Amino acid sequence: MIHQSIAPNYTKQESTLTVLEALEEFYGRNPNSIWHTGDGLKDNFFRSHDTIHVVFGCDTVLHDEALADMWTIFGSDLGFCKYLSYLAPLREDLESIFDGMDKTALFKDGVKAIPDMVRVIFRARNMHGKWPWVDHEEYLDRPLWQVRRELNVQVVN
């Protein structure tokens, strides 16, 4: 069992895990993830979103969720408008994630993440291409450090 207070290996800039191994670590640490094996909108969205987490070195705390959103918009080929089009039909699923959470704490954590969100925007502008939101199977067997170096991804820790 992985101790949750230890940072995941995939969050380290020079992680030697392959993208697939990093996803396995991600799901091992997050057994309640909304992850499915189907081909529907929900399944495809969360698979791609979880891959964003590992490629860009984001954990699942609120701060890192905000960073994963920024990486999705600015560091992947999905972009803002397409991202919004995915979110609308997933509204109930996304709301269920935040149900029961302290809204004041969510707001405070969101505000604290703003400086790092700005860092993501600038780092995404320096990338050597965008991460493919879909059709990224060619990367699954490659080490994270290599993918990050190729795309010039600088993890925000």
GROMACS elastic network, one bead per residue, 0.5 to 0.9 nm:
[ bonds ]
;  ai    aj funct       b0    kb
    1    28     6  0.84263   500
    1    29     6  0.85670   500
    2     5     6  0.88114   500
    2     6     6  0.79375   500
    2     8     6  0.88558   500
    2    25     6  0.89628   500
    2    28     6  0.78371   500
    2    29     6  0.67365   500
    3     6     6  0.58460   500
    3     7     6  0.87648   500
    3    29     6  0.84837   500
    4     7     6  0.72622   500
    4     8     6  0.81687   500
    4    29     6  0.71607   500
    5     8     6  0.88655   500
    6     9     6  0.87477   500
    7    10     6  0.83861   500
    7    11     6  0.69097   500
    7    12     6  0.82823   500
    7    59     6  0.79354   500
    8    11     6  0.56112   500
    8    12     6  0.75943   500
    8    22     6  0.87366   500
    8    25     6  0.74808   500
    8    26     6  0.77470   500
    8    29     6  0.82994   500
    8    57     6  0.86273   500
    8    59     6  0.72659   500
    9    12     6  0.56978   500
    9    15     6  0.61992   500
    9    16     6  0.84143   500
    9    17     6  0.76013   500
    9    22     6  0.75985   500
    9    25     6  0.79582   500
    9    57     6  0.87362   500
   10    13     6  0.77287   500
   10    14     6  0.85461   500
   10    15     6  0.57032   500
   10    16     6  0.82218   500
   10    17     6  0.68245   500
   10    18     6  0.89060   500
   10    19     6  0.84461   500
   10    21     6  0.87654   500
   10    22     6  0.55226   500
   10    23     6  0.84773   500
   10    25     6  0.77612   500
   10    26     6  0.80581   500
   10    53     6  0.87211   500
   10    54     6  0.57391   500
   10    55     6  0.76396   500
   10    56     6  0.85322   500
   10    57     6  0.57213   500
   10    58     6  0.80952   500
   10    59     6  0.86085   500
   10   144     6  0.74781   500
   11    14     6  0.86968   500
   11    15     6  0.73306   500
   11    53     6  0.85576   500
   11    54     6  0.69244   500
   11    55     6  0.83923   500
   11    56     6  0.74744   500
   11    58     6  0.59702   500
   11    59     6  0.69558   500
   11   155     6  0.73181   500
   11   156     6  0.88124   500
   11   157     6  0.77944   500
   12    15     6  0.52044   500
   12    16     6  0.89604   500
   12    57     6  0.66191   500
   12   145     6  0.86615   500
   12   155     6  0.75199   500
   12   157     6  0.83628   500
   13    56     6  0.86941   500
   13    57     6  0.72653   500
   13   144     6  0.80158   500
   13   145     6  0.63982   500
   13   148     6  0.77846   500
   13   153     6  0.85505   500
   13   154     6  0.69717   500
   13   155     6  0.58110   500
   13   156     6  0.88006   500
   13   157     6  0.89973   500
   14    17     6  0.89640   500
   14   143     6  0.89260   500
   14   144     6  0.71257   500
   14   146     6  0.81840   500
   14   148     6  0.83595   500
   14   149     6  0.89509   500
   15    18     6  0.82215   500
   15    22     6  0.88729   500
   15   143     6  0.72735   500
   15   144     6  0.57704   500
   15   145     6  0.54223   500
   15   146     6  0.89140   500
   16   142     6  0.89979   500
   16   143     6  0.53436   500
   16   144     6  0.61245   500
   16   145     6  0.61328   500
   16   146     6  0.83795   500
   17    20     6  0.78032   500
   17    21     6  0.55784   500
   17    22     6  0.57485   500
   17   142     6  0.80812   500
   17   143     6  0.52776   500
   17   144     6  0.59587   500
   17   145     6  0.80240   500
   18    21     6  0.50478   500
   18    22     6  0.60524   500
   18    23     6  0.85599   500
   18   139     6  0.82607   500
   18   140     6  0.64068   500
   18   141     6  0.54071   500
   18   144     6  0.54752   500
   18   145     6  0.84861   500
   19    23     6  0.62254   500
   19    24     6  0.86858   500
   19    51     6  0.78367   500
   19    54     6  0.70734   500
   19    55     6  0.69355   500
   19   139     6  0.66758   500
   19   141     6  0.62378   500
   19   142     6  0.61871   500
   19   143     6  0.61539   500
   19   144     6  0.57236   500
   19   147     6  0.85249   500
   20    23     6  0.50558   500
   20    24     6  0.63017   500
   20    25     6  0.87023   500
   20    51     6  0.88357   500
   20   139     6  0.83951   500
   20   141     6  0.62269   500
   20   142     6  0.81482   500
   20   143     6  0.88175   500
   21    25     6  0.62276   500
   21    26     6  0.85521   500
   21   140     6  0.82332   500
   21   141     6  0.82503   500
   21   143     6  0.88097   500
   22    26     6  0.60735   500
   22    27     6  0.86608   500
   22    51     6  0.86027   500
   22    54     6  0.60389   500
   22    55     6  0.82885   500
   22   144     6  0.80049   500
   23    27     6  0.61597   500
   23    28     6  0.83957   500
   23    50     6  0.73470   500
   23    51     6  0.66679   500
   23    53     6  0.86605   500
   23    54     6  0.64633   500
   24    27     6  0.52268   500
   24    28     6  0.59889   500
   24    29     6  0.85940   500
   25    29     6  0.61949   500
   25    30     6  0.85254   500
   26    29     6  0.52960   500
   26    30     6  0.61194   500
   26    31     6  0.85783   500
   26    50     6  0.78140   500
   26    53     6  0.82967   500
   26    54     6  0.72601   500
   26    59     6  0.81315   500
   26    60     6  0.89116   500
   27    31     6  0.55797   500
   27    32     6  0.81861   500
   27    33     6  0.69054   500
   27    35     6  0.85457   500
   27    50     6  0.87261   500
   28    31     6  0.57693   500
   29    32     6  0.89206   500
   30    33     6  0.54597   500
   30    60     6  0.82105   500
   31    34     6  0.87477   500
   32    35     6  0.81951   500
   33    36     6  0.89494   500
   33    46     6  0.86567   500
   33    50     6  0.89484   500
   34    42     6  0.85984   500
   34    43     6  0.80558   500
   34    46     6  0.66269   500
   34    47     6  0.87071   500
   34    93     6  0.86074   500
   35    42     6  0.85203   500
   35    43     6  0.63278   500
   35    44     6  0.88634   500
   35    46     6  0.61083   500
   35    47     6  0.64696   500
   35    50     6  0.85618   500
   36    39     6  0.85008   500
   36    42     6  0.81720   500
   36    43     6  0.52110   500
   36    44     6  0.82833   500
   36    46     6  0.80326   500
   36    47     6  0.77000   500
   37    40     6  0.89489   500
   37    43     6  0.64663   500
   37    44     6  0.84537   500
   37    47     6  0.85632   500
   38    41     6  0.88668   500
   38    42     6  0.86021   500
   38    43     6  0.57144   500
   38    44     6  0.76679   500
   39    42     6  0.80999   500
   39    43     6  0.59311   500
   39    44     6  0.61349   500
   40    43     6  0.52775   500
   40    44     6  0.61523   500
   40    45     6  0.84441   500
   41    44     6  0.52801   500
   41    45     6  0.59163   500
   41    46     6  0.85920   500
   41    86     6  0.76418   500
   41    89     6  0.84511   500
   41    90     6  0.84096   500
   42    45     6  0.51603   500
   42    46     6  0.62030   500
   42    47     6  0.85134   500
   42    86     6  0.84707   500
   42    89     6  0.84728   500
   42    90     6  0.67724   500
   42    93     6  0.86991   500
   43    46     6  0.55124   500
   43    47     6  0.61124   500
   43    48     6  0.86095   500
   44    47     6  0.51959   500
   44    48     6  0.61330   500
   44    49     6  0.84286   500
   44   134     6  0.82016   500
   45    48     6  0.53368   500
   45    49     6  0.59776   500
   45    50     6  0.85521   500
   45    86     6  0.71662   500
   45    87     6  0.87972   500
   45   133     6  0.89058   500
   46    50     6  0.58814   500
   46    51     6  0.83823   500
   47    50     6  0.52591   500
   47    51     6  0.62693   500
   47    52     6  0.87624   500
   48    51     6  0.50460   500
   48    52     6  0.63047   500
   48    53     6  0.88383   500
   48   132     6  0.89503   500
   48   133     6  0.58564   500
   48   134     6  0.65464   500
   48   136     6  0.89414   500
   49    52     6  0.50561   500
   49    53     6  0.65510   500
   49    68     6  0.76933   500
   49    69     6  0.83715   500
   49    72     6  0.76610   500
   49   133     6  0.80659   500
   50    53     6  0.50247   500
   50    54     6  0.67023   500
   50    55     6  0.88592   500
   50    68     6  0.88080   500
   51    54     6  0.52737   500
   51    55     6  0.61047   500
   51    56     6  0.84146   500
   51   133     6  0.85081   500
   52    55     6  0.52578   500
   52    56     6  0.58717   500
   52    57     6  0.80254   500
   52    58     6  0.78671   500
   52    68     6  0.63406   500
   52    69     6  0.86113   500
   52    71     6  0.72756   500
   52    72     6  0.67402   500
   52    76     6  0.83249   500
   52   131     6  0.83122   500
   52   133     6  0.79819   500
   53    56     6  0.55950   500
   53    57     6  0.57387   500
   53    59     6  0.65123   500
   53    60     6  0.78805   500
   53    64     6  0.81775   500
   53    65     6  0.80057   500
   53    67     6  0.87272   500
   53    68     6  0.58191   500
   53    71     6  0.87538   500
   54    58     6  0.62062   500
   54    59     6  0.78393   500
   54   144     6  0.82474   500
   55    58     6  0.79800   500
   55   131     6  0.86096   500
   55   144     6  0.65606   500
   55   147     6  0.78500   500
   55   148     6  0.72678   500
   55   153     6  0.83963   500
   55   155     6  0.87749   500
   56    67     6  0.87437   500
   56    68     6  0.73324   500
   56    71     6  0.71805   500
   56    75     6  0.88756   500
   56   148     6  0.79167   500
   56   153     6  0.69196   500
   56   154     6  0.76650   500
   56   155     6  0.57550   500
   56   156     6  0.80786   500
   57    64     6  0.86063   500
   57    68     6  0.85766   500
   57   154     6  0.88601   500
   57   155     6  0.56540   500
   57   156     6  0.74550   500
   57   157     6  0.80694   500
   58    61     6  0.84583   500
   58    63     6  0.87450   500
   58    64     6  0.50546   500
   58    65     6  0.70677   500
   58    67     6  0.69564   500
   58    68     6  0.62403   500
   58   155     6  0.79457   500
   58   156     6  0.80301   500
   58   157     6  0.82477   500
   59    62     6  0.86171   500
   59    63     6  0.84710   500
   59    64     6  0.54572   500
   59    65     6  0.72231   500
   59    68     6  0.86605   500
   60    63     6  0.78743   500
   60    64     6  0.57847   500
   60    65     6  0.57055   500
   60    68     6  0.89328   500
   61    64     6  0.54249   500
   61    65     6  0.61985   500
   61    66     6  0.88129   500
   62    66     6  0.62834   500
   62    67     6  0.86864   500
   62   106     6  0.74776   500
   62   109     6  0.67918   500
   62   110     6  0.72272   500
   62   113     6  0.84660   500
   63    66     6  0.53529   500
   63    67     6  0.65340   500
   63    68     6  0.88635   500
   63   109     6  0.63803   500
   63   110     6  0.65335   500
   63   112     6  0.76518   500
   63   113     6  0.53422   500
   63   114     6  0.88253   500
   63   116     6  0.86115   500
   63   117     6  0.89515   500
   64    68     6  0.60301   500
   64    69     6  0.85356   500
   64   113     6  0.80441   500
   65    69     6  0.62968   500
   65    70     6  0.87306   500
   66    69     6  0.51456   500
   66    70     6  0.64266   500
   66    71     6  0.87515   500
   66   110     6  0.72611   500
   66   113     6  0.70179   500
   66   114     6  0.85221   500
   66   117     6  0.70919   500
   67    70     6  0.50005   500
   67    71     6  0.61034   500
   67    72     6  0.84644   500
   67   113     6  0.77017   500
   67   114     6  0.89183   500
   67   116     6  0.71865   500
   67   117     6  0.55980   500
   67   120     6  0.69056   500
   67   156     6  0.83229   500
   68    71     6  0.50122   500
   68    72     6  0.60381   500
   68    73     6  0.86507   500
   69    72     6  0.50002   500
   69    73     6  0.62864   500
   69    74     6  0.86223   500
   69    83     6  0.89220   500
   69   117     6  0.88899   500
   70    73     6  0.51527   500
   70    74     6  0.59429   500
   70    75     6  0.74912   500
   70   117     6  0.63301   500
   70   118     6  0.85555   500
   70   120     6  0.65333   500
   70   121     6  0.68519   500
   70   124     6  0.88997   500
   71    74     6  0.52428   500
   71    76     6  0.65805   500
   71   117     6  0.86107   500
   71   120     6  0.64608   500
   71   121     6  0.74453   500
   71   124     6  0.70130   500
   72    75     6  0.55911   500
   72    76     6  0.51037   500
   72    77     6  0.78477   500
   72    78     6  0.67256   500
   72    79     6  0.68641   500
   72    80     6  0.81831   500
   72    83     6  0.77837   500
   72   131     6  0.84557   500
   72   133     6  0.78432   500
   73    76     6  0.62120   500
   73    77     6  0.77823   500
   73    78     6  0.64137   500
   73    80     6  0.50682   500
   73    81     6  0.86426   500
   73    82     6  0.88132   500
   73    83     6  0.69288   500
   73   121     6  0.88560   500
   74    77     6  0.78767   500
   74    78     6  0.83155   500
   74    79     6  0.62913   500
   74    80     6  0.77937   500
   74   120     6  0.79547   500
   74   121     6  0.61744   500
   74   122     6  0.89854   500
   74   124     6  0.57804   500
   74   125     6  0.74625   500
   74   130     6  0.81556   500
   75    78     6  0.84813   500
   75    79     6  0.81380   500
   75   120     6  0.82871   500
   75   121     6  0.79035   500
   75   123     6  0.83965   500
   75   125     6  0.76259   500
   75   127     6  0.74472   500
   75   129     6  0.81038   500
   75   130     6  0.53800   500
   75   131     6  0.61387   500
   75   153     6  0.86351   500
   76    79     6  0.66348   500
   76   124     6  0.85954   500
   76   129     6  0.83666   500
   76   132     6  0.57383   500
   76   133     6  0.59331   500
   77   129     6  0.86587   500
   77   130     6  0.53696   500
   77   131     6  0.60578   500
   77   132     6  0.54837   500
   77   133     6  0.59978   500
   77   134     6  0.87833   500
   78    81     6  0.80368   500
   78    82     6  0.58470   500
   78    83     6  0.62881   500
   78   130     6  0.88623   500
   78   131     6  0.86867   500
   78   132     6  0.75545   500
   78   133     6  0.58422   500
   78   134     6  0.86678   500
   79    82     6  0.58120   500
   79    83     6  0.60606   500
   79    84     6  0.88090   500
   80    83     6  0.50444   500
   80    84     6  0.62557   500
   80    85     6  0.87106   500
   81    84     6  0.51857   500
   81    85     6  0.63083   500
   81    86     6  0.88475   500
   82    86     6  0.63819   500
   82    87     6  0.87872   500
   83    86     6  0.52196   500
   83    87     6  0.64044   500
   84    87     6  0.50354   500
   84    88     6  0.64021   500
   85    88     6  0.57156   500
   85    89     6  0.76153   500
   86    89     6  0.63754   500
   86    90     6  0.68533   500
   87    90     6  0.51017   500
   87    91     6  0.60924   500
   87    94     6  0.80564   500
   88    91     6  0.54032   500
   88    92     6  0.89217   500
   89    92     6  0.78135   500
   89    93     6  0.88072   500
   90    93     6  0.53659   500
   90    94     6  0.61520   500
   90    95     6  0.85783   500
   91    94     6  0.51512   500
   91    95     6  0.59975   500
   91    96     6  0.85580   500
   92    95     6  0.50818   500
   92    96     6  0.61529   500
   92    97     6  0.88151   500
   93    96     6  0.52035   500
   93    97     6  0.66577   500
   94    97     6  0.52559   500
   94    98     6  0.69392   500
   94    99     6  0.89833   500
   95    98     6  0.53086   500
   95    99     6  0.61458   500
   96    99     6  0.50491   500
   96   100     6  0.84675   500
   97   100     6  0.84360   500
   97   101     6  0.85171   500
   98   101     6  0.55459   500
   98   102     6  0.85878   500
   98   103     6  0.85267   500
   98   106     6  0.88339   500
   99   102     6  0.85964   500
  100   103     6  0.85399   500
  101   104     6  0.88031   500
  101   105     6  0.79517   500
  101   106     6  0.73428   500
  102   105     6  0.53430   500
  102   106     6  0.62301   500
  102   107     6  0.87505   500
  103   107     6  0.61171   500
  103   108     6  0.85975   500
  104   107     6  0.51048   500
  104   108     6  0.62035   500
  104   109     6  0.85748   500
  105   108     6  0.50385   500
  105   109     6  0.59849   500
  105   110     6  0.83511   500
  106   109     6  0.51835   500
  106   110     6  0.60034   500
  106   111     6  0.86303   500
  107   110     6  0.50189   500
  107   111     6  0.62307   500
  107   112     6  0.86602   500
  108   111     6  0.51639   500
  108   112     6  0.62216   500
  108   113     6  0.87206   500
  109   112     6  0.50323   500
  109   113     6  0.62869   500
  110   113     6  0.51696   500
  110   114     6  0.67631   500
  111   114     6  0.54390   500
  111   115     6  0.84282   500
  112   115     6  0.71086   500
  112   116     6  0.83312   500
  113   116     6  0.54967   500
  113   117     6  0.61087   500
  113   118     6  0.88130   500
  114   118     6  0.62555   500
  114   119     6  0.86640   500
  115   118     6  0.52067   500
  115   119     6  0.64028   500
  115   120     6  0.88498   500
  116   120     6  0.62320   500
  116   121     6  0.87386   500
  116   156     6  0.69505   500
  116   157     6  0.85342   500
  117   120     6  0.50728   500
  117   121     6  0.64951   500
  117   122     6  0.89509   500
  117   156     6  0.89722   500
  118   121     6  0.51279   500
  118   122     6  0.65104   500
  118   123     6  0.86805   500
  119   122     6  0.52464   500
  119   123     6  0.60620   500
  119   124     6  0.84544   500
  119   156     6  0.74462   500
  120   123     6  0.50112   500
  120   124     6  0.58568   500
  120   125     6  0.85035   500
  120   154     6  0.85470   500
  120   155     6  0.83759   500
  120   156     6  0.70412   500
  121   124     6  0.51618   500
  121   125     6  0.63709   500
  122   125     6  0.51557   500
  122   126     6  0.67260   500
  123   126     6  0.51913   500
  123   127     6  0.66790   500
  123   152     6  0.84349   500
  123   153     6  0.71332   500
  123   154     6  0.65564   500
  123   155     6  0.86456   500
  123   156     6  0.88415   500
  124   127     6  0.52368   500
  124   128     6  0.88284   500
  124   129     6  0.89460   500
  124   130     6  0.82129   500
  124   152     6  0.85476   500
  124   153     6  0.72755   500
  124   154     6  0.84420   500
  125   128     6  0.85401   500
  126   129     6  0.86731   500
  126   151     6  0.89063   500
  126   152     6  0.70034   500
  126   153     6  0.81192   500
  127   130     6  0.69801   500
  127   150     6  0.87621   500
  127   151     6  0.54201   500
  127   153     6  0.60603   500
  127   154     6  0.85965   500
  128   150     6  0.71431   500
  128   152     6  0.58125   500
  128   153     6  0.83597   500
  129   150     6  0.89293   500
  129   151     6  0.60030   500
  129   152     6  0.84275   500
  130   133     6  0.87219   500
  130   151     6  0.73567   500
  131   134     6  0.88020   500
  131   136     6  0.79526   500
  131   151     6  0.77435   500
  132   135     6  0.63733   500
  132   136     6  0.57269   500
  133   136     6  0.70755   500
  134   137     6  0.82528   500
  135   138     6  0.77058   500
  136   139     6  0.56902   500
  136   140     6  0.71610   500
  137   140     6  0.53130   500
  137   141     6  0.81812   500
  138   141     6  0.72024   500
  138   142     6  0.80285   500
  139   142     6  0.53206   500
  139   143     6  0.82488   500
  139   144     6  0.87765   500
  139   147     6  0.73042   500
  140   143     6  0.81447   500
  142   145     6  0.85554   500
  142   146     6  0.68827   500
  142   147     6  0.68314   500
  143   146     6  0.53548   500
  143   147     6  0.64739   500
  143   148     6  0.87041   500
  144   147     6  0.50959   500
  144   148     6  0.59550   500
  144   149     6  0.83687   500
  145   148     6  0.51625   500
  145   149     6  0.60178   500
  145   150     6  0.85608   500
  146   149     6  0.50711   500
  146   150     6  0.60837   500
  146   151     6  0.86312   500
  147   150     6  0.51140   500
  147   151     6  0.62139   500
  147   152     6  0.81720   500
  147   153     6  0.80841   500
  148   151     6  0.52382   500
  148   152     6  0.54474   500
  148   154     6  0.71543   500
  148   155     6  0.85666   500
  149   153     6  0.63849   500
  149   154     6  0.83570   500
  150   153     6  0.78940   500
